[in-house]
Amino acid sequence: MIPRIKLAHLPTPIESLTRLSEVLEGPQILVKRDDQTGLAFGGNKTRKLEYLLADAQDSGAELLITGGAVQSNHCRQTAAAANKMGFNSVLVLVGERPENVSGNLLLNRFLGAEIVWAGDKQRDLVLRQTYEKSLQEGKKPYLIPYGGSNVLGASAYAFAMQEMLDQNEDVDWVVFASSSGGTQAGLVVGAQMFGYQGSLLGISIDEQAGELKERVATLAGETAQFLGIDGTFSGDQVLVNDDYLGDGYGIMGEAEVEALQLFSRYEGLFLDPVYTGRAAAGMIDLIRKGFFSAEERLLFWHTGGTPALFANPYSSQLSYGLDG
């Protein structure tokens, strides 16, 4: 049994998106609400942190160190989990401190996390330097990788697949945002462990498909070995679509704006501008192109991130042109 700390509100519900399905005139769409995991506005990283923080406790750590973008959902949930379990936290964020503090960055300030700005240096280099400095200072740090994407974090999503199957929803496709690869690797392993017969499609947020497929396959193999099951994976077995990268990571285009509006106006459901907004935009385009048949059932795995809606430039971009 892998050590685990209960942080998330599980199981997260699965809901039918009836009105959106009718508007798009495609397959029946369901949604897995991992935006409702509970910790500090929820999100998929809370599942991963249940295992990562248990390991941090077992190692005798007192300080959690991780990194991400300015509006990182992973960093927000890590800082909140740290507070809940009595750790200190340091977040290494890309770039320089913005003039306006909003969205996830504002929440990180509320949570009291120490923030280190990477400036023009590589985030991973500054992350490693911050960890080494903390070690030298005797602070007993524990380093959590970008996105929580290692074998512990991926294991959380292997068991999330079991949770989905236990909810007795027979779906042909599971569609989700894929970036650091941990969520997709876990789902790939979970599909093999628990007998999911459908297809798993990651919509890439920021990577070319070939690179992301190989990363997911490698992590899936490592995770399978960690969990004690037979399983080797190749990039050819991993489904990734990189047609929706737009102008790059964190840059919201017309497709993402439309996806956010469709989900909110037909289902009262908010997506985020970076991850689920882009993944939903890809899913919507694929539905319109007939990639999925009308007889299929499609589950969109909502990985959270809605606090970024309130951050600039997203809030300004989304408010432009709205009625009222």
C-alpha positions, 0 to 999 in steps of 0.5 A: 500500500502506497502511503497517502494523506487524504486531501481531496474530496473523492470521488469527484462527480461525473455529470452529463453535459446534455445541453452542450451535447445538443448544441454541438450535435455530436456524441454525448458528453460527460464531465469528470469534475476534478475541479471539485477536489476541494483543496483551495479551489480544487484541481487535479494536482490535489490527487497527486499531492495526497501521495507526494505529501505522504512521501514528504512526511515519511522522509522527515521533510519540513519544507515543500519546494516546487515550481511553475508558471505565474498562474500555476494551479499546481503551485497554488494547490501545493501551497495549500496542502503544505499549510494543511499538513504543517509544511512551509512552502517555496514556489519558484515561478517563471519570469518577474513579479508582475505589477498586478497580483491576481488569480493564483498568484494572489491566492499564493500570497494569501497562503503565505508561500515564499515566492522565488522569481526565476527571472530570465533563468531556466525555471528548473535550474532555479528550482534545483538551486533553491532546493540545494540552498535549502539543504545547505541551510538545514531546512529539510526540503522536499522537491516536488517536480513540475506538475507533480509529475513523477511516479507518485503523482502519476499513481494518483491518476492510475487510481483515479481511473479505477474511481471513474470505472467504479462510477459505472459510466461506460465511455468510449473516450476520455479527453483531457489537457496534457502538459507535464504528462503525469495525469495522462501517464497515470490514466494510461497505467490505470486503464491497463490495471483496471481494464478500461477498454476505451481511448485516452486522448490528451490535448497538448497544451504546450508540447509537440505530440512526439515529445509529449508521447515519449514523456508520457510513455516513459513515465507510464512505464516507470509508474507501472513498475512502481505499482508492481504491474507488468507494463511497458509503453511506447509513444505509439500507444499514447494518443496526443493531439497537438493541433491546438497549441495556438500562439503558445503556452498561456496565450488564450485565443478565440478557440479557448474563449469560445470553449469557455463561453460554450461551457458556461452559457450552456452548462453553467460550468467554468473552465480555465483559460490555459489548460481546460479551455484549450483542451475543451477547444480541441475537443469541440473542434474534433466534434465538429470535424466528425472525429467522434461518432454521434453514437459514442460517449465522451468524457471530458476530464476537468482538471481545474484551474478556474482561479486563473480566470480572475488574472490579467490578461485573461480577465480583461480579454474575457470581459471584452465584448461581453454584454452588460 
